[in-house]
Amino acid sequence: MYRFVDDSRLRGADPSAENEPDFFFSGELGLMVNKTEKHAIGGTFYFGISSDLWRTGLKARYRYWLTKESYLDVSPGVLLFGDASTSAVNMPGFTAHIALGASDWIALVGQVEVVPRIYDADYAGAPTGQRWTDVSWYGGVKLGSYPGVVGAAVGGLVGLLLSGGIAFE
């Protein structure tokens, strides 16, 4: 996903925010059950990562089937664990997304994350101990279950390459 708005960047609460990446990779693993022809419910384990932060949590999920091949998902959740390179996160946090999807292949998604943060003492130039709430808005594309497995494998490999975790000589 791409970060469209980072509230702490706008308010100047986080002077390091200008250096934070705008791309955020996330995934979910869980189950859904169709309760009626139009409604499904479920839950997922959520994880997200970029080059300088990670988050995990649990999400509930509601799906409304618009047609047999298209759906609208609403998924609120709680962030339970996470970390960032320039500040400590003060969990729990909140996350939610809404997605408009086609079959089990692809969906357009908008997501928000609300994370309480506090500056670490070891981050040079930061107002140590300053607390704020980081609100970030993301948009992007989400892959369904089968293409998601392939996308996760390719994305993980690309992430390792970009982070220097794999070196070619």
Helices and strands as residue ranges (DSSP letters): E 2-6, H 7-11, G 17-19, E 25-34, E 39-49, E 53-65, E 70-84, E 87-89, E 93-102, E 106-119, E 131-143, H 145-163
